[in-house]
């Protein structure tokens, strides 16, 4: 029995060690975390003594983990302007730690979608409590979920500070390991916000880089999409250009604005110019926010480019348009920072306030100026 427990613990230890190094490997500005042999020895001793501990204290501890609520300390990978390292942080809104439910988020593992509703299994976190009352995850999914819950807590606080907490419904619904089919294949390495289900989606991540559920900027980017949807798209209804087939130009234009402002929001919450590239290196060149390519498309340039493209490529153009918009905004703020005494945090909060105030103006502009085309053809719209 002892050998079996040691063997199982060895598996947990190697998985946690690999995960820590994965989050903190020396990639760009990321700092490594050393995992010494003494940690392994401690793990072995704890696991060998597990039956004795169970008879004395762990029976109570296990129960307290399940019902642990309010303020709890957890160890997670966290970012400081793009520098990821293991940190101890405080979760303040937890109602059930084992199933990771609280006022900020509710998770659905391997979810199903039906009638605009999402269903799925509750998480069952594998945790260990240290002598300092810090909960440590014992597997990869538990670690990523804890990090993701912490990000939603911070976003809820940010929304409240900006006066838009009631715009979203809290706790937010979050679907993880979602199996979504696109072009007859399961999607991988992506995150999204679904307005139809009002849920944040994280599909399986298979890259050897920073997981999307841990990426502060990516979570912030998707959170902005939920605000844009509720403050601009939903109120406009059919008047918002959501169909590429009906109005290719304005669809790409507004999709680009949405993506660009979401990239700015990702930078606001993370302070990281390269948050997309940390998880998706293939997108680094196109999406990095400190690139010198900051000029915006003119109306003629955008129309000219779209006339040469099939409808299916419109989304790609929207992302390029959005990246240029985001770089322009972030670039101006970097210039302001060099000419003022304001801190980086102060400037980013000012941008967050400005973006929130801009969304109703975008809605008013579309409402007053945009006319839904009667002809459902690309040429009819582009020739206007």
C-alpha positions as CSV (number, residue, x, y, z in Angstrom):
1,X,0.0,0.0,0.0
2,X,2.8,2.4,0.9
3,X,4.5,1.7,-2.5
4,X,1.3,2.3,-4.3
5,X,0.8,5.6,-2.5
6,X,4.4,6.6,-3.3
7,X,4.0,5.7,-7.0
8,X,0.8,7.8,-7.2
9,X,2.4,10.7,-5.5
10,X,5.4,10.6,-7.8
11,X,2.9,11.0,-10.7
12,X,1.3,14.0,-9.0
13,X,4.7,15.6,-8.2
14,X,6.0,15.2,-11.8
15,X,2.8,16.6,-13.2
16,X,2.9,19.6,-10.9
17,X,6.6,20.2,-11.5
18,X,6.1,20.0,-15.3
19,X,3.2,22.4,-15.0
20,X,5.2,24.9,-12.9
21,X,8.1,24.9,-15.4
22,X,5.6,25.2,-18.3
23,X,4.1,28.3,-16.9
24,X,7.4,29.8,-15.9
25,X,9.8,28.6,-18.6
26,X,12.3,31.1,-19.9
27,X,10.3,32.3,-22.9
28,X,10.6,36.1,-23.6
29,X,10.3,37.8,-20.2
30,X,9.0,34.7,-18.3
31,X,11.0,33.8,-15.3
32,X,11.7,30.1,-14.3
33,X,10.7,28.8,-10.9
34,X,13.0,26.3,-9.3
35,X,11.5,23.1,-7.9
36,X,14.0,21.6,-5.5
37,X,14.5,18.0,-4.3
38,X,13.3,18.9,-0.8
39,X,9.9,19.5,-2.2
40,X,9.8,16.0,-3.4
41,X,10.9,14.6,-0.1
42,X,8.2,16.5,1.7
43,X,5.6,15.2,-0.8
44,X,6.8,11.6,-0.1
45,X,6.6,11.9,3.6
46,X,3.2,13.5,3.5
47,X,1.8,10.8,1.3
48,X,3.3,7.9,3.3
49,X,1.7,9.3,6.4
50,X,-1.6,9.9,4.7
51,X,-3.5,7.1,6.5
52,X,-2.5,8.4,9.9
53,X,-3.3,12.0,8.9
54,X,-6.6,10.8,7.6
55,X,-7.6,9.2,10.9
56,X,-6.6,12.3,12.8
57,X,-7.2,15.5,10.8
58,X,-7.8,15.0,7.1
59,X,-11.4,13.9,7.5
60,X,-12.1,17.4,8.8
61,X,-9.8,19.0,6.3
62,X,-11.5,17.3,3.3
63,X,-14.9,18.5,4.5
64,X,-13.6,22.0,5.1
65,X,-12.2,22.2,1.5
66,X,-15.6,21.2,0.0
67,X,-17.4,23.8,2.1
68,X,-14.6,26.4,2.2
69,X,-16.0,29.8,1.3
70,X,-15.3,33.4,1.5
71,X,-11.6,34.2,1.6
72,X,-9.1,31.5,0.7
73,X,-5.5,31.6,-0.3
74,X,-4.4,29.6,-3.4
75,X,-1.2,29.2,-5.4
76,X,-1.6,30.0,-9.1
77,X,0.4,31.1,-12.1
78,X,-0.1,34.9,-12.4
79,X,1.1,37.7,-14.5
80,X,2.9,40.9,-13.8
81,X,2.8,42.8,-17.1
82,X,3.5,39.5,-19.0
83,X,5.9,38.0,-16.5
84,X,4.3,34.8,-15.3
85,X,5.3,33.1,-12.1
86,X,3.7,31.1,-9.3
87,X,2.1,33.4,-6.7
88,X,-0.1,33.0,-3.7
89,X,-3.3,35.1,-4.2
90,X,-6.5,35.5,-2.3
91,X,-9.9,34.5,-3.7
92,X,-12.6,36.5,-1.9
93,X,-15.9,35.3,-3.4
94,X,-15.7,31.5,-3.2
95,X,-18.8,29.6,-2.0
96,X,-17.5,26.1,-2.7
97,X,-13.8,25.6,-3.3
98,X,-13.8,22.0,-4.4
99,X,-16.4,22.6,-7.1
100,X,-15.1,26.1,-7.7
101,X,-18.3,28.0,-7.5
102,X,-18.6,31.6,-6.3
103,X,-19.9,35.0,-7.0
104,X,-17.5,35.6,-9.9
105,X,-17.8,32.5,-12.0
106,X,-19.5,29.1,-12.4
107,X,-17.7,26.4,-14.4
108,X,-19.0,23.7,-16.7
109,X,-16.5,20.9,-17.6
110,X,-17.0,19.3,-21.1
111,X,-20.3,21.1,-21.5
112,X,-23.3,20.5,-23.7
113,X,-25.4,23.2,-25.4
114,X,-29.1,23.0,-26.0
115,X,-32.0,25.6,-26.3
116,X,-29.6,28.5,-25.5
117,X,-28.6,26.8,-22.2
118,X,-25.2,25.3,-21.2
119,X,-25.0,22.3,-19.0
120,X,-22.0,20.3,-17.8
121,X,-20.2,18.7,-14.9
122,X,-19.0,20.8,-12.0
123,X,-15.3,20.8,-11.5
124,X,-13.9,18.6,-8.8
125,X,-10.6,20.2,-7.9
126,X,-7.7,18.2,-6.5
127,X,-6.2,20.3,-3.8
128,X,-3.8,20.1,-0.9
129,X,-3.7,22.6,2.0
130,X,-0.2,23.7,3.2
131,X,0.7,24.5,6.8
132,X,0.3,28.2,5.8
133,X,-3.4,27.6,4.8
134,X,-2.6,27.9,1.1
135,X,-4.4,25.6,-1.3
136,X,-2.2,24.0,-3.9
137,X,-3.5,22.3,-7.0
138,X,-2.5,18.7,-7.6
139,X,-3.2,18.6,-11.4
140,X,-3.1,20.8,-14.4
141,X,-6.9,21.4,-14.8
142,X,-7.3,22.4,-11.1
143,X,-4.4,24.8,-11.4
144,X,-5.8,26.5,-14.6
145,X,-9.3,26.7,-13.2
146,X,-8.1,28.4,-10.0
147,X,-6.2,30.9,-12.1
148,X,-9.2,31.5,-14.3
149,X,-11.5,32.1,-11.3
150,X,-9.1,34.6,-10.0
151,X,-9.1,36.6,-13.3
152,X,-12.9,36.7,-13.2
153,X,-12.8,38.0,-9.7
154,X,-10.6,40.8,-10.8
155,X,-12.7,41.6,-13.8
156,X,-15.8,41.8,-11.6
157,X,-14.0,44.3,-9.4
158,X,-13.0,46.3,-12.5
159,X,-16.5,46.3,-13.9
160,X,-17.8,47.6,-10.6
161,X,-15.1,50.4,-10.5
162,X,-16.2,51.4,-14.0
163,X,-19.9,51.4,-13.2
164,X,-20.8,48.5,-15.5
165,X,-21.0,45.5,-13.1
166,X,-24.7,45.1,-13.7
167,X,-24.1,45.0,-17.5
168,X,-23.0,41.4,-17.2
169,X,-24.7,38.7,-15.2
170,X,-22.6,37.4,-12.3
171,X,-21.4,34.8,-11.7
172,X,-20.2,34.4,-15.3
173,X,-20.8,31.1,-17.0
174,X,-17.5,29.5,-18.2
175,X,-17.4,26.3,-20.2
176,X,-14.0,24.6,-20.2
177,X,-12.7,21.7,-22.4
178,X,-15.6,22.5,-24.7
179,X,-15.8,20.2,-27.7
180,X,-16.8,22.4,-30.6
181,X,-16.8,21.2,-34.2
182,X,-15.8,23.6,-37.0
183,X,-15.3,22.4,-40.6
184,X,-15.8,18.8,-39.4
185,X,-13.0,19.0,-36.9
186,X,-12.8,19.7,-33.2
187,X,-11.5,23.2,-32.4
188,X,-8.4,23.5,-30.4
189,X,-6.3,26.4,-28.9
190,X,-9.1,29.0,-28.8
191,X,-11.2,31.0,-26.5
192,X,-14.4,32.8,-27.3
193,X,-17.5,34.5,-25.8
194,X,-20.8,33.2,-27.0
195,X,-23.6,35.8,-26.9
196,X,-26.2,33.1,-27.8
197,X,-25.4,31.2,-24.6
198,X,-23.9,34.1,-22.6
199,X,-21.0,31.9,-21.8
200,X,-17.2,32.0,-22.1
201,X,-15.8,29.1,-24.0
202,X,-12.4,27.5,-23.7
203,X,-11.7,24.6,-26.0
204,X,-8.8,22.1,-25.4
205,X,-5.4,23.7,-25.4
206,X,-2.7,21.5,-27.0
207,X,0.2,23.9,-27.5
208,X,3.3,23.7,-25.3
209,X,3.0,27.4,-24.3
210,X,0.9,29.4,-21.8
211,X,-2.6,27.9,-21.6
212,X,-5.4,30.2,-22.6
213,X,-7.2,29.8,-19.3
214,X,-4.2,31.2,-17.5
215,X,-3.6,34.1,-20.0
216,X,-4.7,37.3,-18.3
217,X,-4.9,39.3,-21.5
218,X,-6.9,36.6,-23.4
219,X,-9.5,36.4,-20.6
220,X,-9.7,40.2,-20.6
221,X,-10.1,40.2,-24.4
222,X,-13.1,37.8,-24.2
223,X,-14.6,39.7,-21.3
224,X,-14.7,42.9,-23.4
225,X,-16.6,41.0,-26.1
226,X,-19.3,40.4,-23.5
227,X,-19.5,44.1,-22.7
228,X,-19.5,45.1,-26.4
229,X,-22.3,42.6,-27.1
230,X,-24.5,43.9,-24.3
231,X,-23.8,47.6,-24.8
232,X,-23.7,47.8,-28.6
233,X,-24.8,44.7,-30.5
234,X,-27.8,43.5,-28.5
235,X,-29.5,46.9,-28.2
236,X,-29.2,47.5,-31.9
237,X,-30.6,44.1,-32.8
238,X,-31.1,43.7,-36.6
239,X,-29.5,47.1,-37.2
240,X,-26.1,45.9,-36.3
241,X,-24.2,44.4,-39.3
242,X,-23.6,40.8,-38.2
243,X,-24.0,39.2,-41.6
244,X,-21.0,39.1,-44.1
245,X,-23.4,37.9,-46.8
246,X,-25.7,40.9,-46.4
247,X,-23.1,43.6,-45.8
248,X,-19.5,42.5,-46.2
249,X,-17.9,45.9,-45.7
250,X,-19.7,47.0,-42.5
251,X,-19.5,43.5,-41.1
252,X,-15.7,43.5,-41.4
253,X,-15.5,47.1,-40.2
254,X,-17.5,46.5,-37.0
255,X,-15.9,43.1,-36.3
256,X,-12.6,44.8,-36.6
257,X,-13.6,47.5,-34.1
258,X,-14.8,44.9,-31.7
259,X,-11.6,42.8,-32.0
260,X,-9.4,45.9,-31.8
261,X,-11.0,47.3,-28.7
262,X,-11.0,43.9,-27.1
263,X,-7.2,43.7,-27.7
264,X,-6.9,47.1,-26.0
265,X,-8.9,45.7,-23.0
266,X,-6.6,42.7,-22.9
267,X,-3.7,45.1,-22.6
268,X,-5.5,47.2,-20.0
269,X,-6.0,44.2,-17.6
270,X,-2.6,42.5,-18.3
271,X,-0.2,45.3,-19.2
272,X,1.2,42.9,-21.7
273,X,1.8,43.9,-25.4
274,X,2.2,40.3,-26.4
275,X,-0.5,38.5,-24.6
276,X,-1.9,36.8,-27.7
277,X,1.6,35.5,-28.8
278,X,2.3,34.0,-25.4
279,X,-0.4,31.3,-26.0
280,X,-0.5,31.4,-29.8
281,X,3.0,32.1,-31.1
282,X,1.8,31.8,-34.7
283,X,-0.3,35.0,-34.1
284,X,2.5,37.0,-32.5
285,X,3.6,39.0,-35.5
286,X,0.1,39.9,-36.5
287,X,-1.3,40.7,-33.1
288,X,1.6,42.2,-31.1
289,X,0.6,45.6,-29.8
290,X,4.0,47.3,-29.7
291,X,4.6,46.7,-33.4
292,X,5.4,49.8,-35.4
293,X,2.7,49.1,-38.0
294,X,0.0,51.4,-36.5
295,X,-1.5,53.2,-39.5
296,X,-5.2,52.6,-39.9
297,X,-6.9,51.6,-43.1
298,X,-8.6,54.3,-45.0
299,X,-12.2,53.7,-46.2
300,X,-10.9,53.3,-49.8
301,X,-8.2,50.9,-48.7
302,X,-10.5,48.7,-46.8
303,X,-13.1,48.6,-49.6
304,X,-10.4,47.9,-52.1
305,X,-9.0,45.0,-50.1
306,X,-12.4,43.5,-49.5
307,X,-13.4,43.6,-53.1
308,X,-10.5,41.1,-53.8
309,X,-11.6,38.7,-51.1
310,X,-14.2,36.0,-50.7
311,X,-16.6,36.3,-47.8
312,X,-14.9,33.5,-45.8
313,X,-11.7,35.7,-45.5
314,X,-13.6,38.6,-44.0
315,X,-12.8,37.5,-40.4
316,X,-9.1,37.5,-41.1
317,X,-9.2,41.0,-42.4
318,X,-11.2,42.1,-39.4
319,X,-8.5,40.8,-37.1
320,X,-5.8,42.7,-39.1
321,X,-8.0,45.9,-38.9
322,X,-8.5,45.4,-35.2
323,X,-4.8,44.9,-34.6
324,X,-4.0,48.2,-36.3
325,X,-6.7,50.0,-34.2
326,X,-5.4,48.5,-31.0
327,X,-1.8,49.4,-31.8
328,X,-2.8,53.0,-32.5
329,X,-4.5,53.3,-29.2
330,X,-1.9,51.6,-27.1
331,X,0.9,53.5,-28.9
332,X,-0.7,56.9,-28.0
333,X,-0.9,55.8,-24.4
334,X,2.7,54.7,-24.3
335,X,3.6,58.2,-25.6
336,X,1.5,59.8,-22.9
337,X,3.2,57.7,-20.2
338,X,6.6,59.1,-21.3
339,X,5.4,62.7,-21.1
340,X,3.4,62.6,-17.8
341,X,4.0,61.6,-14.2
342,X,1.1,59.1,-14.3
343,X,1.8,55.5,-13.5
344,X,1.1,52.6,-16.0
345,X,-1.9,51.5,-13.9
346,X,-3.4,55.0,-13.9
347,X,-3.1,55.3,-17.7
348,X,-4.6,51.9,-18.3
349,X,-7.5,52.7,-16.0
350,X,-8.1,55.9,-17.9
351,X,-8.2,53.9,-21.1
352,X,-10.7,51.5,-19.5
353,X,-13.0,54.4,-18.6
354,X,-12.7,55.9,-22.1
355,X,-13.6,52.6,-23.7
356,X,-16.7,52.1,-21.6
357,X,-17.8,55.7,-22.4
358,X,-17.1,55.0,-26.1
359,X,-19.4,52.0,-26.4
360,X,-22.7,54.0,-26.1
361,X,-21.4,56.4,-28.6
362,X,-20.7,53.6,-31.1
363,X,-24.2,52.4,-30.6
364,X,-25.6,55.9,-31.2
365,X,-23.5,56.4,-34.4
366,X,-24.6,53.1,-35.9
367,X,-28.2,53.8,-34.9
368,X,-28.3,57.2,-36.6
369,X,-26.1,56.6,-39.6
370,X,-26.2,53.0,-40.7
371,X,-28.9,51.7,-43.0
372,X,-29.4,48.0,-43.4
373,X,-29.0,47.2,-47.2
374,X,-32.0,45.8,-48.9
375,X,-30.0,43.7,-51.4
376,X,-28.3,40.6,-49.9
377,X,-25.3,40.8,-52.2
378,X,-21.7,41.7,-51.6
379,X,-21.5,43.8,-54.7
380,X,-24.6,45.9,-53.9
381,X,-23.0,47.0,-50.6
382,X,-19.4,47.5,-51.8
383,X,-20.5,49.6,-54.8
384,X,-22.3,52.1,-52.6
